[in-house]
């Protein structure tokens, strides 16, 4: 559902401004320094001077967190909702609010509205490219990524997502194909079957279907390759259950590690069964602890990309209940990572979105008279399931009591709607497509909450940029998305150009 329709001339040869990293290439600092306008130990709003024993840490980590499809209105939505359900004061701030540093511009090389592939490639390759491109430039030539460059200097690397691990964002750090739809090939490359060999030490998320042979029920592959068996033979430890995940001891767990909990994307947070799937925070914490242990006796740290993938998908569906719970789950992961940065001063956290999805508006005009200035979070608080999960129930339920099922199970119990109309009930009782059910139910709650959406696709607005840790001052302000990748290469001392040469 990515927007690929808008053509725009973009000068791909235009040089990026060099990032002014104050301490690039220097290990000794004569004076104490300001760290990102926030204190190490407690996130605050006033600038505070921090002593760092007169030097920057030699061992550095970067944790890049990508909130797919998360625009500025969505942060306000989640904050207002959380305030309401927890009866908090109006000046409550989220874990993201506290580390806001600027904005990121999102356009791709061929459109004012990017898709996730081009958006992630801007971060990973420090390069603008066309919508649909996975770590290749506008001429479809592979470009080295920050993850591959980190691996080249001896760092540990990882990917944690709630989508398929072969989806556009994680793929753009770990593979090179001309189209995001080539997930068969992406999975092969992620295991190391391409010129650079294995580059990712740890992968956790969904998307098992692209690793199963096409003779297996649930497989998405077009061939009979069993990539899970291939991964295990090449040294990967593989797991797929919550129990196996819980049993992993980060101190003793070897790498490489591959964890695929679901055939397709992992469940929306609002639908997630904790005994079956871990949360984004839990996966992030486990991954960080594993990578920390793996680099404990090295002067090199780790690079980890964490994606709150399904914020975007709920935006595509215009589903406010699913959307807000994905954001709150992302907040929890951010809270853990900021605390980790406090305890590990060489670690930098960057959080950014590839684009906004849905065009959310907090207030919706529902008639021709002068609009009211309000929206109703209580409507959202009564939602128990995503519209996607409920649409799948409707697709599969055709018993004689279907009308009562729609009224009681779907509308009253799951969506918290008691003032439904006969027309609304009749639409859901009738035979519709899955996507029609999903969009219709999402609109039922959005309408009642007075939430507006402009599209089921992406928008071209600037997205918020967040950062926390040493020397992140250069990220303050309004930057092109490629600037984030440039900051990472400079902070870690990476050479993505040399990786590009090896790939070609």
FENPE-V449357 format. One record per residue. N is the residue number from 1. BURIAL is 1 if it has 24 or more other C-alpha atoms within 12 Angstrom, else 0. Layout:
# FENPE-V449357
n->(N	N)
burial->(BURIAL	BURIAL)
This chain:
# FENPE-V449357
n->(1	2	3	4	5	6	7	8	9	10	11	12	13	14	15	16	17	18	19	20	21	22	23	24	25	26	27	28	29	30	31	32	33	34	35	36	37	38	39	40	41	42	43	44	45	46	47	48	49	50	51	52	53	54	55	56	57	58	59	60	61	62	63	64	65	66	67	68	69	70	71	72	73	74	75	76	77	78	79	80	81	82	83	84	85	86	87	88	89	90	91	92	93	94	95	96	97	98	99	100	101	102	103	104	105	106	107	108	109	110	111	112	113	114	115	116	117	118	119	120	121	122	123	124	125	126	127	128	129	130	131	132	133	134	135	136	137	138	139	140	141	142	143	144	145	146	147	148	149	150	151	152	153	154	155	156	157	158	159	160	161	162	163	164	165	166	167	168	169	170	171	172	173	174	175	176	177	178	179	180	181	182	183	184	185	186	187	188	189	190	191	192	193	194	195	196	197	198	199	200	201	202	203	204	205	206	207	208	209	210	211	212	213	214	215	216	217	218	219	220	221	222	223	224	225	226	227	228	229	230	231	232	233	234	235	236	237	238	239	240	241	242	243	244	245	246	247	248	249	250	251	252	253	254	255	256	257	258	259	260	261	262	263	264	265	266	267	268	269	270	271	272	273	274	275	276	277	278	279	280	281	282	283	284	285	286	287	288	289	290	291	292	293	294	295	296	297	298	299	300	301	302	303	304	305	306	307	308	309	310	311	312	313	314	315	316	317	318	319	320	321	322	323	324	325	326	327	328	329	330	331	332	333	334	335	336	337	338	339	340	341	342	343	344	345	346	347	348	349	350	351	352	353	354	355	356	357	358	359	360	361	362	363	364	365	366	367	368	369	370	371	372	373	374	375	376	377	378	379	380	381	382	383	384	385	386	387	388	389	390	391	392	393	394	395	396	397	398	399	400	401	402	403	404	405	406	407	408	409	410	411	412	413	414	415	416	417	418	419	420	421	422	423	424	425	426	427	428	429	430	431	432	433	434	435	436	437	438	439	440	441	442	443	444	445	446	447	448	449	450	451	452	453	454	455	456	457	458	459	460	461	462	463	464	465	466	467	468	469	470	471	472	473	474	475	476	477	478	479	480	481	482	483	484	485	486	487	488	489	490	491	492	493	494	495	496	497	498	499	500	501	502	503	504)
burial->(1	1	1	1	0	0	0	0	0	0	0	0	0	0	0	0	0	0	1	0	1	1	1	1	0	0	0	0	0	0	0	0	1	1	1	1	1	1	1	1	0	1	1	0	0	0	0	0	0	1	0	1	0	0	0	1	1	1	1	1	1	1	1	1	1	1	1	1	1	1	1	1	1	1	1	1	1	1	1	1	1	1	0	0	0	0	0	0	0	0	0	0	1	1	1	1	1	1	1	1	1	1	1	1	1	1	1	1	1	1	1	1	1	1	1	1	1	1	1	1	1	1	1	1	1	1	1	1	1	1	1	1	1	1	1	1	1	1	0	0	0	1	1	1	1	1	1	1	1	1	1	1	1	1	1	1	1	1	1	1	1	1	1	1	1	1	1	1	1	1	1	1	1	1	1	1	1	1	1	1	1	1	1	1	1	1	1	1	1	1	1	1	0	0	0	1	0	1	1	1	1	1	1	1	1	1	1	1	1	1	1	1	0	0	0	0	0	0	1	1	1	0	0	0	1	1	1	1	0	1	1	0	0	0	0	1	1	1	1	1	1	1	0	0	1	0	0	1	0	1	0	0	1	1	1	1	1	1	1	1	1	1	1	1	1	1	1	1	1	1	1	1	0	0	0	0	1	1	1	1	1	1	1	1	1	1	1	1	1	1	1	1	0	1	1	0	0	0	0	1	1	1	1	1	1	1	1	1	1	1	1	1	1	1	1	1	1	1	1	1	1	1	1	1	1	1	1	1	1	1	1	1	1	1	1	1	1	1	1	1	1	1	0	1	1	1	1	1	1	1	1	1	1	1	1	1	1	1	1	1	1	1	1	1	0	0	0	0	0	0	0	0	0	0	1	1	1	1	1	1	1	1	1	1	1	1	1	1	1	1	1	0	1	1	1	0	0	0	0	0	0	1	0	0	1	1	1	0	1	1	1	0	0	1	1	1	1	1	0	1	0	0	0	1	1	0	1	1	1	0	0	0	0	0	1	0	1	1	1	1	1	1	1	1	1	1	1	1	1	1	1	1	1	0	0	1	1	1	1	1	1	1	1	1	1	1	1	1	1	1	1	1	1	1	1	1	0	0	1	1	1	1	1	1	1	1	1	1	1	1	1	1	1	1	1	1	1	0	1	1	0	0	1	0)
